[in-house]
């Protein structure tokens, strides 16, 4: 079995692919093949391809969601890397039921620290947190399994 890379590394490669694709809008397969050459594990490759495809397909929907959350900011002035990371985060929150929301948001913040500006992490966190709250409020968060949804315990549920 081929060794798995950490999901962070795979996400960073996805960011690189989506960034290059956003710039030239051409040669997606060549970009994927070039950036993913050292990713041998099939699960890692499928995870990356799934995020890439879903982000590209739903990019305008994600951008609309971002715009709703940054009223006082011109969308085109948001750093492209930040926009892509927010799209990736929104994609994971909606289309990857096995990834806990906290992991998704934390990964976006940590990647932003390495690839974007000093204030990007805080900005991305605010947008993704607001988006997550909205998904919860509208009962649209599709997360399953232990640790994937936040459960609150009422005082009545506690043992005496």
DAZIHU-V244008 format. One record per pair of residues at least 24 apart in sequence whose C-alpha atoms are under 10 Angstrom apart, sorted by sequence separation. I is the first residue (numbers start at 1). J is the second residue. If there is no record, write none. Layout:
# DAZIHU-V244008
i/j
I/J
I/J
This chain:
# DAZIHU-V244008
i/j
28/52
59/83
62/86
63/87
66/90
84/108
85/109
104/128
105/129
10/35
28/53
59/84
62/87
65/90
10/36
13/39
61/87
62/88
82/108
85/111
86/112
60/87
62/89
63/90
82/109
85/112
101/128
102/129
105/132
56/84
59/87
62/90
101/129
10/39
55/84
58/87
59/88
61/90
62/91
82/111
9/39
55/85
81/111
82/112
102/132
14/45
17/48
55/86
56/87
59/90
81/112
85/116
101/132
55/87
56/88
58/90
59/91
5/38
11/44
14/47
15/48
18/51
54/87
55/88
58/91
82/115
5/39
10/44
14/48
18/52
22/56
54/88
55/89
81/115
82/116
4/39
5/40
9/44
10/45
13/48
14/49
17/52
18/53
21/56
55/90
56/91
81/116
82/117
85/120
89/124
93/128
3/39
4/40
5/41
11/47
12/48
14/50
15/51
51/87
52/88
55/91
80/116
81/117
85/121
89/125
2/39
3/40
4/41
7/44
10/47
11/48
14/51
15/52
18/55
51/88
54/91
55/92
79/116
86/123
90/127
2/40
3/41
4/42
5/43
6/44
10/48
14/52
18/56
51/89
54/92
79/117
82/120
86/124
89/127
90/128
93/131
94/132
1/40
2/41
3/42
4/43
5/44
10/49
52/91
81/120
82/121
85/124
86/125
89/128
93/132
1/41
2/42
4/44
5/45
7/47
11/51
51/91
101/141
1/42
2/43
3/44
4/45
7/48
11/52
50/91
51/92
54/95
79/120
82/123
83/124
86/127
87/128
90/131
94/135
50/92
78/120
82/124
86/128
89/131
90/132
93/135
101/143
85/128
89/132
100/143
51/95
97/141
98/142
99/143
100/144
50/95
51/96
78/123
86/131
97/142
98/143
99/144
100/145
102/147
103/148
50/96
94/140
95/141
96/142
97/143
98/144
99/145
100/146
101/147
102/148
93/140
94/141
95/142
96/143
97/144
98/145
100/147
101/148
102/149
93/141
94/142
95/143
96/144
97/145
98/146
99/147
100/148
101/149
102/150
47/96
93/142
94/143
98/147
99/148
100/149
101/150
93/143
98/148
99/149
100/150
97/148
97/149
70/123
70/126
23/80
69/126
70/127
22/80
66/124
69/127
22/81
68/127
69/128
67/127
19/80
66/127
69/130
18/80
19/81
22/84
65/127
66/128
69/131
18/81
65/128
68/131
19/83
66/130
16/81
19/84
65/130
66/131
15/81
18/84
19/85
65/131
15/82
18/85
16/84
15/84
14/84
15/85
18/88
14/85
12/85
15/88
11/85
14/88
11/88
12/107
11/107
12/108
15/111
11/108
8/107
12/111
16/115
7/107
8/108
11/111
12/112
15/115
8/110
9/111
12/114
8/111
12/115
